[in-house]
């Protein structure tokens, strides 16, 4: 579609310089792997000399995650408020801090409606209220000076809706990025109708995409038969240079510490087999401790108590990004729980790559030894995968004895740096949407 003249002004050619629009809800200061993905694009591409604008939603206490103070200099961040009765959290207030306290009444409502909200998905996402404001701002920025391409990071789905509408109205090439897919095997407690509607809407929008990127070969294999444009893999990776200090905790208790950072999901990323194996080895309970950094949900606490592991498994709750990285570096070994729905191939959480970069050995627990996550761990010589109870117990015995000594290969790990992945993605985008531009991406 041709670019409407009233929405775009011509600019003077600038050798090797692109003007880029990134649309993402998850972005610093939110402390999540999802926010670090578009952040790495903005940081890397701006350092390569390109003009980068990030269009994101304002952040509220209801977003419910800790904050991190990653350096956002060198590119423009445009935050759009969308909840008229709530006050956004100022960006200046976020410095590796926990989230603002939410009211007791709000917490009660949130917990009571959790199942319904998960089931209805996009129909209950408050971020959809930001659609009009985000689109209006994107068009205004494009009117000032045209963008060479727009890339959206989904979910939530509002990012794809806005990017799709913006691309159709301005003719700007759209790259659709998916951290997660809408298929039932990837969803957590989503209703069948919600899955169908979300899939139909995304596939309809993707007819207008110039290319699609996603986080693993497994997810790419789902998308390639469904779209007519190229599908690229851009791994989440790890941040090579951080503007935050990651304090490394000490372990004064003399125990061997196994560390897990992130979320658990029942039946999907489920620690049950690990808890059962640990409970079956009471001789290790005085020697070994599992430190879990992430949301301390009730069902996880119940599992810990049911297995009699209250003195062995410590749930630290949500912590800052710096603290989670420090805990990984201080660990004697790291626990990685693979995605356990056999129908879903290629679910790669960002913490896998942080684990690789920590230099510590990883014990992967799952129900298959040939998943993409297990292959990456093996290729980087970073640890091992255990699926059977006997194999998990054997690995725990070696960890407790100090004989679990895999050291990740730094050369093999290096290709998963977020900066390297961002460079590769930009090189592909440049070839696809603007072959005449001699980009520095390559």
PASEFI-269544 format. One record per residue (C-alpha): residue number from 1; x, y, z. Coordinates in steps of 0.2 Angstrom, whole numbers, always signed. Layout:
VOTOR;NUM;X;Y;Z;
...
//
This chain:
VOTOR;1;+0;+0;+0;
VOTOR;2;+7;+17;-5;
VOTOR;3;+11;+29;+9;
VOTOR;4;-2;+43;+11;
VOTOR;5;+7;+60;+8;
VOTOR;6;-1;+68;+22;
VOTOR;7;+6;+55;+34;
VOTOR;8;+24;+56;+29;
VOTOR;9;+37;+69;+25;
VOTOR;10;+52;+65;+14;
VOTOR;11;+69;+66;+23;
VOTOR;12;+86;+69;+16;
VOTOR;13;+95;+52;+13;
VOTOR;14;+107;+47;+27;
VOTOR;15;+119;+34;+23;
VOTOR;16;+117;+18;+33;
VOTOR;17;+104;+26;+45;
VOTOR;18;+87;+19;+47;
VOTOR;19;+72;+27;+57;
VOTOR;20;+64;+13;+67;
VOTOR;21;+48;+11;+77;
VOTOR;22;+47;-2;+90;
VOTOR;23;+30;-6;+98;
VOTOR;24;+30;-16;+114;
VOTOR;25;+20;-16;+130;
VOTOR;26;+34;-25;+140;
VOTOR;27;+48;-13;+141;
VOTOR;28;+60;-6;+155;
VOTOR;29;+57;-2;+169;
VOTOR;30;+46;-18;+169;
VOTOR;31;+57;-32;+176;
VOTOR;32;+54;-46;+164;
VOTOR;33;+62;-56;+150;
VOTOR;34;+49;-50;+138;
VOTOR;35;+54;-32;+141;
VOTOR;36;+73;-35;+139;
VOTOR;37;+69;-42;+121;
VOTOR;38;+63;-25;+113;
VOTOR;39;+75;-16;+125;
VOTOR;40;+90;-25;+117;
VOTOR;41;+84;-20;+99;
VOTOR;42;+83;-2;+104;
VOTOR;43;+99;-1;+113;
VOTOR;44;+109;-11;+99;
VOTOR;45;+101;-2;+84;
VOTOR;46;+103;+15;+92;
VOTOR;47;+122;+11;+95;
VOTOR;48;+124;+6;+77;
VOTOR;49;+119;+24;+72;
VOTOR;50;+100;+22;+69;
VOTOR;51;+86;+33;+75;
VOTOR;52;+75;+22;+86;
VOTOR;53;+58;+26;+94;
VOTOR;54;+50;+15;+106;
VOTOR;55;+31;+16;+108;
VOTOR;56;+25;+8;+124;
VOTOR;57;+11;+9;+137;
VOTOR;58;+13;+18;+153;
VOTOR;59;+17;+7;+168;
VOTOR;60;+5;+5;+182;
VOTOR;61;+5;-3;+199;
VOTOR;62;-7;-16;+192;
VOTOR;63;+7;-22;+180;
VOTOR;64;+13;-32;+196;
VOTOR;65;+31;-34;+193;
VOTOR;66;+47;-27;+200;
VOTOR;67;+57;-13;+191;
VOTOR;68;+74;-12;+183;
VOTOR;69;+84;+3;+179;
VOTOR;70;+92;-2;+162;
VOTOR;71;+100;+12;+153;
VOTOR;72;+87;+19;+140;
VOTOR;73;+98;+33;+133;
VOTOR;74;+102;+35;+115;
VOTOR;75;+84;+31;+109;
VOTOR;76;+67;+39;+112;
VOTOR;77;+54;+31;+123;
VOTOR;78;+36;+36;+121;
VOTOR;79;+24;+30;+135;
VOTOR;80;+5;+31;+133;
VOTOR;81;-6;+32;+148;
VOTOR;82;-22;+22;+145;
VOTOR;83;-30;+19;+162;
VOTOR;84;-40;+35;+166;
VOTOR;85;-43;+32;+184;
VOTOR;86;-25;+26;+188;
VOTOR;87;-9;+36;+189;
VOTOR;88;+6;+29;+180;
VOTOR;89;+22;+25;+189;
VOTOR;90;+35;+38;+184;
VOTOR;91;+50;+31;+174;
VOTOR;92;+62;+40;+186;
VOTOR;93;+55;+31;+201;
VOTOR;94;+60;+14;+194;
VOTOR;95;+78;+9;+201;
VOTOR;96;+79;-9;+203;
VOTOR;97;+64;-8;+216;
VOTOR;98;+50;-19;+220;
VOTOR;99;+33;-14;+212;
VOTOR;100;+22;-1;+221;
VOTOR;101;+11;-9;+234;
VOTOR;102;-7;-14;+228;
VOTOR;103;-22;-13;+239;
VOTOR;104;-28;-28;+249;
VOTOR;105;-45;-26;+240;
VOTOR;106;-36;-26;+223;
VOTOR;107;-26;-42;+227;
VOTOR;108;-42;-51;+232;
VOTOR;109;-51;-47;+216;
VOTOR;110;-35;-51;+206;
VOTOR;111;-34;-68;+214;
VOTOR;112;-53;-72;+213;
VOTOR;113;-53;-68;+194;
VOTOR;114;-37;-76;+189;
VOTOR;115;-44;-91;+181;
VOTOR;116;-57;-81;+172;
VOTOR;117;-44;-68;+166;
VOTOR;118;-32;-82;+160;
VOTOR;119;-47;-91;+151;
VOTOR;120;-53;-75;+142;
VOTOR;121;-36;-69;+138;
VOTOR;122;-37;-54;+126;
VOTOR;123;-55;-51;+131;
VOTOR;124;-49;-46;+148;
VOTOR;125;-32;-38;+144;
VOTOR;126;-33;-20;+150;
VOTOR;127;-19;-15;+138;
VOTOR;128;-32;-16;+124;
VOTOR;129;-38;+1;+130;
VOTOR;130;-22;+8;+124;
VOTOR;131;-25;+4;+106;
VOTOR;132;-31;+20;+100;
VOTOR;133;-18;+31;+110;
VOTOR;134;-4;+20;+104;
VOTOR;135;-10;+21;+86;
VOTOR;136;-13;+40;+86;
VOTOR;137;+5;+43;+93;
VOTOR;138;+13;+31;+80;
VOTOR;139;+5;+41;+66;
VOTOR;140;+10;+57;+73;
VOTOR;141;+28;+52;+74;
VOTOR;142;+27;+45;+57;
VOTOR;143;+20;+62;+51;
VOTOR;144;+36;+71;+58;
VOTOR;145;+47;+59;+48;
VOTOR;146;+44;+43;+40;
VOTOR;147;+49;+26;+48;
VOTOR;148;+58;+13;+37;
VOTOR;149;+50;-1;+47;
VOTOR;150;+40;-5;+62;
VOTOR;151;+42;-20;+73;
VOTOR;152;+30;-26;+86;
VOTOR;153;+33;-38;+101;
VOTOR;154;+18;-48;+106;
VOTOR;155;+10;-52;+118;
VOTOR;156;+0;-44;+123;
VOTOR;157;-10;-44;+107;
VOTOR;158;-13;-25;+107;
VOTOR;159;+5;-23;+100;
VOTOR;160;+1;-33;+85;
VOTOR;161;-16;-24;+82;
VOTOR;162;-8;-7;+83;
VOTOR;163;+7;-11;+72;
VOTOR;164;-5;-19;+59;
VOTOR;165;-16;-4;+58;
VOTOR;166;-1;+8;+58;
VOTOR;167;+7;-2;+43;
VOTOR;168;-9;-2;+33;
VOTOR;169;-13;+17;+36;
VOTOR;170;+5;+22;+32;
VOTOR;171;+13;+9;+21;
VOTOR;172;+27;+6;+33;
VOTOR;173;+34;-12;+32;
VOTOR;174;+29;-22;+47;
VOTOR;175;+39;-35;+56;
VOTOR;176;+28;-45;+68;
VOTOR;177;+38;-53;+82;
VOTOR;178;+30;-67;+93;
VOTOR;179;+38;-71;+110;
VOTOR;180;+23;-83;+113;
VOTOR;181;+11;-91;+101;
VOTOR;182;-8;-93;+103;
VOTOR;183;-10;-111;+101;
VOTOR;184;-18;-121;+115;
VOTOR;185;-3;-131;+120;
VOTOR;186;+6;-114;+124;
VOTOR;187;-8;-106;+133;
VOTOR;188;-10;-108;+152;
VOTOR;189;-29;-112;+156;
VOTOR;190;-35;-102;+141;
VOTOR;191;-53;-106;+135;
VOTOR;192;-55;-114;+118;
VOTOR;193;-65;-100;+111;
VOTOR;194;-52;-88;+116;
VOTOR;195;-38;-98;+108;
VOTOR;196;-48;-99;+92;
VOTOR;197;-52;-81;+91;
VOTOR;198;-34;-75;+95;
VOTOR;199;-27;-87;+82;
VOTOR;200;-39;-81;+68;
VOTOR;201;-36;-63;+72;
VOTOR;202;-17;-65;+72;
VOTOR;203;-17;-75;+56;
VOTOR;204;-28;-62;+47;
VOTOR;205;-16;-48;+53;
VOTOR;206;-1;-57;+47;
VOTOR;207;-7;-56;+29;
VOTOR;208;+0;-39;+30;
VOTOR;209;+17;-43;+38;
VOTOR;210;+33;-41;+28;
VOTOR;211;+41;-54;+39;
VOTOR;212;+39;-63;+56;
VOTOR;213;+52;-66;+70;
VOTOR;214;+50;-78;+85;
VOTOR;215;+61;-85;+99;
VOTOR;216;+65;-103;+94;
VOTOR;217;+66;-115;+79;
VOTOR;218;+51;-124;+87;
VOTOR;219;+40;-109;+87;
VOTOR;220;+45;-105;+69;
VOTOR;221;+40;-122;+63;
VOTOR;222;+22;-118;+69;
VOTOR;223;+22;-102;+60;
VOTOR;224;+30;-106;+43;
VOTOR;225;+15;-116;+36;
VOTOR;226;+3;-103;+41;
VOTOR;227;+11;-87;+33;
VOTOR;228;+17;-82;+16;
VOTOR;229;+32;-71;+22;
VOTOR;230;+49;-77;+29;
VOTOR;231;+49;-83;+47;
VOTOR;232;+66;-79;+56;
VOTOR;233;+72;-85;+73;
VOTOR;234;+79;-72;+85;
VOTOR;235;+83;-80;+101;
VOTOR;236;+80;-70;+117;
VOTOR;237;+98;-71;+123;
VOTOR;238;+106;-63;+137;
VOTOR;239;+111;-45;+140;
VOTOR;240;+130;-43;+137;
VOTOR;241;+132;-27;+146;
VOTOR;242;+121;-21;+160;
VOTOR;243;+120;-4;+168;
VOTOR;244;+115;-12;+184;
VOTOR;245;+126;-19;+198;
VOTOR;246;+122;-37;+201;
VOTOR;247;+126;-41;+220;
VOTOR;248;+132;-59;+222;
VOTOR;249;+124;-66;+239;
VOTOR;250;+135;-76;+251;
VOTOR;251;+129;-92;+257;
VOTOR;252;+133;-92;+276;
VOTOR;253;+124;-109;+280;
VOTOR;254;+137;-120;+272;
VOTOR;255;+125;-129;+261;
VOTOR;256;+126;-132;+242;
VOTOR;257;+114;-120;+234;
VOTOR;258;+104;-124;+218;
VOTOR;259;+95;-108;+211;
VOTOR;260;+79;-106;+201;
VOTOR;261;+74;-89;+194;
VOTOR;262;+57;-87;+185;
VOTOR;263;+39;-94;+185;
VOTOR;264;+32;-111;+187;
VOTOR;265;+16;-116;+178;
VOTOR;266;+6;-132;+184;
VOTOR;267;+7;-145;+170;
VOTOR;268;+18;-134;+159;
VOTOR;269;+34;-129;+168;
VOTOR;270;+30;-140;+183;
VOTOR;271;+43;-144;+197;
VOTOR;272;+33;-159;+203;
VOTOR;273;+46;-172;+197;
VOTOR;274;+60;-162;+205;
VOTOR;275;+52;-160;+222;
VOTOR;276;+47;-179;+222;
VOTOR;277;+65;-183;+218;
VOTOR;278;+72;-172;+232;
VOTOR;279;+59;-178;+244;
VOTOR;280;+65;-196;+241;
VOTOR;281;+83;-191;+247;
VOTOR;282;+81;-185;+265;
VOTOR;283;+100;-188;+267;
VOTOR;284;+103;-172;+256;
VOTOR;285;+91;-161;+265;
VOTOR;286;+104;-154;+277;
VOTOR;287;+117;-152;+263;
VOTOR;288;+106;-145;+249;
VOTOR;289;+95;-130;+247;
VOTOR;290;+84;-124;+232;
VOTOR;291;+82;-105;+231;
VOTOR;292;+68;-100;+220;
VOTOR;293;+67;-82;+214;
VOTOR;294;+50;-78;+207;
VOTOR;295;+32;-76;+211;
VOTOR;296;+28;-87;+226;
VOTOR;297;+11;-94;+221;
VOTOR;298;+0;-103;+233;
VOTOR;299;+0;-119;+223;
VOTOR;300;+20;-120;+223;
VOTOR;301;+20;-117;+242;
VOTOR;302;+7;-131;+244;
VOTOR;303;+18;-143;+233;
VOTOR;304;+33;-139;+244;
VOTOR;305;+23;-142;+260;
VOTOR;306;+16;-158;+253;
VOTOR;307;+33;-165;+250;
VOTOR;308;+40;-160;+267;
VOTOR;309;+53;-148;+259;
VOTOR;310;+49;-132;+269;
VOTOR;311;+67;-133;+276;
VOTOR;312;+75;-136;+259;
VOTOR;313;+66;-125;+247;
VOTOR;314;+66;-107;+250;
VOTOR;315;+54;-96;+240;
VOTOR;316;+61;-78;+240;
VOTOR;317;+47;-71;+230;
VOTOR;318;+49;-58;+216;
VOTOR;319;+66;-49;+216;
VOTOR;320;+75;-36;+205;
VOTOR;321;+83;-41;+189;
VOTOR;322;+100;-37;+197;
VOTOR;323;+96;-48;+212;
VOTOR;324;+91;-63;+201;
VOTOR;325;+107;-61;+190;
VOTOR;326;+117;-61;+206;
VOTOR;327;+109;-76;+213;
VOTOR;328;+112;-86;+197;
VOTOR;329;+131;-81;+198;
VOTOR;330;+132;-86;+216;
VOTOR;331;+124;-103;+213;
VOTOR;332;+133;-120;+215;
VOTOR;333;+121;-125;+201;
VOTOR;334;+106;-119;+192;
VOTOR;335;+89;-128;+190;
VOTOR;336;+80;-126;+173;
VOTOR;337;+62;-133;+172;
VOTOR;338;+58;-136;+153;
VOTOR;339;+41;-134;+146;
VOTOR;340;+32;-151;+148;
VOTOR;341;+17;-151;+137;
VOTOR;342;+23;-163;+124;
VOTOR;343;+13;-155;+110;
VOTOR;344;+23;-139;+112;
VOTOR;345;+40;-138;+104;
VOTOR;346;+52;-123;+106;
VOTOR;347;+46;-115;+122;
VOTOR;348;+62;-106;+127;
VOTOR;349;+61;-94;+142;
VOTOR;350;+74;-80;+142;
VOTOR;351;+82;-86;+158;
VOTOR;352;+90;-101;+149;
VOTOR;353;+102;-89;+141;
VOTOR;354;+105;-79;+157;
VOTOR;355;+109;-96;+165;
VOTOR;356;+122;-100;+151;
VOTOR;357;+130;-83;+153;
VOTOR;358;+131;-85;+172;
VOTOR;359;+145;-98;+169;
VOTOR;360;+137;-110;+182;
VOTOR;361;+131;-128;+177;
VOTOR;362;+113;-131;+174;
VOTOR;363;+102;-146;+178;
VOTOR;364;+87;-146;+166;
VOTOR;365;+72;-156;+172;
VOTOR;366;+59;-161;+159;
VOTOR;367;+50;-175;+151;
VOTOR;368;+61;-176;+135;
VOTOR;369;+80;-176;+132;
VOTOR;370;+78;-169;+114;
VOTOR;371;+69;-153;+116;
VOTOR;372;+77;-137;+109;
VOTOR;373;+81;-131;+127;
VOTOR;374;+90;-147;+131;
VOTOR;375;+100;-147;+114;
VOTOR;376;+106;-129;+118;
VOTOR;377;+112;-134;+135;
VOTOR;378;+121;-149;+128;
VOTOR;379;+128;-139;+113;
VOTOR;380;+135;-126;+125;
VOTOR;381;+142;-139;+137;
VOTOR;382;+132;-131;+151;
VOTOR;383;+125;-146;+160;
VOTOR;384;+113;-160;+158;
VOTOR;385;+95;-165;+156;
VOTOR;386;+86;-177;+167;
VOTOR;387;+69;-184;+164;
VOTOR;388;+68;-200;+174;
VOTOR;389;+67;-200;+193;
VOTOR;390;+83;-210;+195;
VOTOR;391;+92;-198;+184;
VOTOR;392;+86;-183;+194;
VOTOR;393;+91;-191;+210;
VOTOR;394;+108;-196;+203;
VOTOR;395;+111;-178;+197;
VOTOR;396;+106;-171;+214;
VOTOR;397;+118;-183;+223;
VOTOR;398;+132;-176;+212;
VOTOR;399;+127;-158;+215;
VOTOR;400;+127;-161;+234;
VOTOR;401;+144;-169;+233;
VOTOR;402;+151;-155;+222;
VOTOR;403;+154;-166;+207;
VOTOR;404;+142;-157;+195;
VOTOR;405;+155;-147;+187;
VOTOR;406;+150;-143;+169;
VOTOR;407;+157;-126;+163;
VOTOR;408;+147;-117;+149;
VOTOR;409;+158;-115;+134;
VOTOR;410;+160;-96;+132;
VOTOR;411;+163;-96;+113;
VOTOR;412;+147;-106;+110;
VOTOR;413;+137;-96;+122;
VOTOR;414;+142;-79;+114;
VOTOR;415;+131;-81;+99;
VOTOR;416;+116;-80;+111;
VOTOR;417;+121;-62;+117;
VOTOR;418;+106;-51;+114;
VOTOR;419;+117;-39;+105;
VOTOR;420;+122;-52;+93;
VOTOR;421;+104;-58;+90;
VOTOR;422;+98;-40;+88;
VOTOR;423;+112;-37;+75;
VOTOR;424;+107;-52;+65;
VOTOR;425;+89;-48;+66;
VOTOR;426;+92;-30;+59;
VOTOR;427;+103;-37;+45;
VOTOR;428;+88;-48;+40;
VOTOR;429;+76;-34;+41;
VOTOR;430;+86;-22;+31;
VOTOR;431;+88;-35;+17;
VOTOR;432;+69;-38;+17;
VOTOR;433;+62;-21;+18;
VOTOR;434;+76;-9;+12;
VOTOR;435;+88;-18;+2;
VOTOR;436;+95;-2;-5;
VOTOR;437;+100;+4;+12;
VOTOR;438;+118;-1;+16;
VOTOR;439;+115;-4;+35;
VOTOR;440;+128;-7;+48;
VOTOR;441;+118;-21;+55;
VOTOR;442;+128;-34;+45;
//
